[in-house]
Amino acid sequence: MRIGIDPWTLASRFRFQGTYVYAQKLIAEFKKLGPSRPDLEFCLFAGTGDGNDARTLVESRSGFELCATRLLSNDPLWRFGGLGLAASRARCDLIFAPTASSMPFSRAPLVCTIHDVTPVVMPSHSIKATLLLRSLLWSLARFSRKIITDSECSRRDIVRIYGVPESRIAVIYLGYDKTVFNTEPMDPEKRQELLTRIGVSKPYILHHGTIQPRKNLVRLIEAYRLVLSRNSGADFELVLPGRIGWEYQEIMATANKSGPGRVIFAGTLSDQDLAMLIKGAHLVAIPSLYEGFCLPMVESMACGTPTVVSGTSCLPEVSG
């Protein structure tokens, strides 16, 4: 069987996002199957430009190869028919899409991972972008041969919203990198160098993830300042590492308002630096409004740091 893999979420602009990491890690595991599964051939589509990282993840080898296609350089074309055309040219028996990114226009059956249904239950993009995401979700939910999702909560949402039979949906929990996110002691010098680099000078409360509305960061900042104003002995900074995402203006405006404490946007960090930051935090706070799985929560718990989360969506399920 020849399996074509949609590389859309491996675009360089998505680095440090969960769907990119998910696809990257799955490809690494697929590569290991070569010796034990000679009946499987994997084809990872790759563009001709520098905007996609597929070429850096896979070297052509027996059982796993790069399939170059110019179609990937045209984003709308790829998402609305290009993937199916490329799969047909590569003679794929099956297409796997690691995220809900492309319409399933293909003779080959498609297996898709739908991580969550955020565009429907908690939209945070523009109206145009939300309509596009909803149309992709609808078509993939209705026409994928099999759907993978990250939690029982997400499966219930897919069944409720799209009427998909439960038998077509497989729940596969995500994993985390145990070599990085663990309770092993930190190097004090490296930790201090990191804190100095991002400007942290006091004990701190942490939230890590993309800076965007669904993470409920406006409320987190307001709650942080409320705690400081009501407790004269509290002296913490609020540290928010993560990529600046979308619709973030209100978050930034709230952080810049005068008030007690200090909010630090630390930007994107390597996993090693992020793990050190988590381990050194007094508390990780995740007040998210909706999640399909929430890797930051699991990573924080794996580091042994006290972690408080909201009681919404999958968070009670996964944290338990």
N, C-alpha and C positions, 0 to 999 in steps of 0.2 A: 504493500500500500504506500502510495506517495502522498504525503501531507504537506500542503502549502500553508505557510504561516504569514499572516498579515503583520507587517512591521510598522503600521501607521503610528502606534503609540511610542515607537522607538525614535521618533523625531527628536532632534537635539533640544528643541524648545521644551520638551517634557521631562528632561533630566531632573531628578530629585522628586518627581511625582510618583505616587504609588503604582499607577498602571505601568509606567516605564520599568520600575524595579521588578514588578510582577512578571512582565514579559521577559526581561533580561534573565531573571533567575530560572524561569521555566525553560528557556532556550539552553541554559547551561546544563539543566537536568536532561533535556532531550538528547543533548550531545553524548551523554553517558550511556544512552540506550544502544548505541551503534553495535557494539560487540555482541550484546545479548539478544538483539532483535533485528536479525538480518532481513526480516520481512518488511521492515519499516524504512522508508526514505523520507527525510525531511527537507523541504525546500523553503528557505527564508528569502522572501523577495527583498531586493535592495535596489535603491535608486541609483542614478548616475551622478548625482551631485553630493554635496557635503552636508545636506540638511537632515540626514537620517543616519543613525548609528549602527544599522544592521551590519555593515561591513566590518565594523570593529569588534563585533561579538562572535562572528563565525568565520572560520577559515574553511574553504572547500575541503571536504574529506569524504571518505566512504560513508554513506548513510546520511550525510548532512551537507548540503551545498547551498551556496548563494545563487539565487536566480535573478539576474540583473534585468530591470525593466525601466523604460523611460516613463511609463505611466505613473509611477510613484511621484514624479516631480510635479505633477498637476494634482493638487490636493482635492478639488471637487471631482475631477474625473476619477481619481482612485476610489473615492468614497462612494461614488454613484455609478459603479459598473467596472471600473478599472481593475479592482481586485479579482472579480470573476473572470475577466478577459485574460489577465495574467495567469490565473490558475488554469484556464483552458489551454493556453499556449504551453504551459509547463506540464501539461497532462497530469494534473493533480487528481487524486481520487477523493480527497477530502480537504476542506479548508478549515484552519483553526484561527479564530480571531481572539486575541488576548483581552480585548476590550470592545465595547459597543461603538465601533467607529465607521463601519462600512456596510452599505446595503448588500444583502445576500443575493445579488444577481449572478447566479452561476448554476451550471448543470451539476457541479460537484456539491454534495451535501456540505453544510457548514455547521461547525461546533463553535459556539461563542461564549465567552465569559461576560456576563452582565454583573458587574460588581455591586451595583445598587440602582435604584430608580430615582436618583436625586432630581433630575430635570422635571419629574412629575410631582413629587411630594415636597420638594424643598428647592425650587429653582432660584438660582442666584446670578445667572447670566442675563444678558440683554434678551429682549423678546425674540429677536431674530435667531440668536444662538440657541435659546431654549426650544424654539419650534423645530430647529434642525435636530437637536439632540433627542427630542421626543419622537420625531419621525424615524430616526435611526433605531431607537429603542423598540418602537412598535414593530417595525419590520423584522428586526432580529428576534424579538420575542415570539413573533407569530410564525416565522419561517425557518429558524434554525432547527436543525435536526435534533440537537441536544444543547442544553444551556447549563453552564457551570456558574454558580454564584457563591458568595463568600460566607453566607450565614443563613440560618433558618428564617431570620427576620426578612432578609432580602428575598428568599424564596416565597414567603407568604405575600410580600408586596407584588412580586411578578405574577403570581397566581391570581391575586385579587384584581390587579389593574388590567392584565392582558388576557385573563382566562386561560392561561397555559396549564395543561395537566401537570400535576406534581411529578408524574413519572418521567417527564421530559427534562426535569431540573435536578441536577446533582449539586449538593452542598459540599464544598471542599474548603475547609478553613485555611487561611493563609498561615505562613510560617514566618519566623524571624531568624536573623543571623545570630546563632548562639555563640559564635566566636567573638562577636562584637558586643552584643547586648547581654550582659551577664553581671554577676555580683563580684567579679574579681576586682581586687584593689586597683585604684588608679595610681599612675605615676604623679606624685605631687608637683614636680617641676613642670611637666607637660600640662597639667591641669591649670596651674597658675599662669603659664604662658597663654593658654587659651582664654582664660578669664580676662587677662590684661588686653589681649588682642580685641575682644569684643566689648570691652569697657565695663565689665562687671566688677564691682568693688565691695559688695555686701552679700549677705545671704540672699537667696532668691527663690522665687516661685517660677515654674517653667511651664510653657506650653509650646510644643513643636508641631509644625505642619504648615501647609500653604496658608498665606494670609488672604482670607476670603470670608464672605459673610456667613456661610454655613457653620463655620467654626465658633460663632457666637463670641467673638473677641471683644466687641464693644461692651457687652455685659461683663465679660471677665475683667476688663480694665476698670469698669465702674465699681465692680465688687471689690477688687483689689484696693482701690482708693478708699472705699467705704470702710474696709477693715482697718486700714492705717489711720483713718480719721477717728475711729471709735476706740482704738487701742494705742495709747501713748507709748507702750513698750515695743510695739511692732515696728521693725525696721528692715523691710525686705524690698528688693527690686523685683520687677516682673520682666522676665526674659522671654522673648518670642522669636526663636530661630525659625527660619522657613522662607521659602521663595515668596516674593510679592506676587500675588495671583491676580484676581479680578474684583471689581467693585469694592476696592479696599479703602476708598477715600474716607468714609465715615470712621473706619477703624483708626486711620492715621490722625484724623481730626480729634477724635476722642483722646488718643494718646498724647497729643500736643496741648491739650487743655491744661491750664494751671491746676495744680492739686498736689497732694502729698505723694511721695514716692517717685519712682522713675521707671518708665517703660523703655526697654531696650529691644530694638529690632536687630537681631544678630545676623540676618541673611542666611543663605544656604551654607551648610556645614557638611564635612565628610561624616560618614557613619562613625568613625573613630572619635572625632571631636564631639559629635552629638551624644554618643554614649557617655563620654566624660562629663558633659554638661548635665545629662540626666542623673548620673550617679551622684553628682555634687549638689543637686537641688534638694531643698527642704520639702518640696511638694511639687507634684505635677498636676495641673488642673486642666481637664478636658471637658468644657461645658458645651460640646457640639450639639447642634440641633438635629442632625441626622447623619448616620454613618452606615456603610455597608459592612464594615469589619472594624476599622480603626487600628491600624498597625502601631501608631504612636502610643496608644494605650498599652498594647501588649509589650512593646519595647520598654516602656517605663516600668511595668510590672516585672519584667525579666531582669531589670537592673536593681530590683529591690527597693525602688524609691516609692514612698507613699503616693498613691495616685487616686485622685477623686474625679469622677466622671458624672455626666448627666445620666438620667434614667430613661433616655430616649432610644428609639430604634433598636439596633443590635447590641448596644453597649452593655446592658445587663446580661445578655446571653454570652457575649464573648468574654467579658470580665469575670464571669462566674466560672 
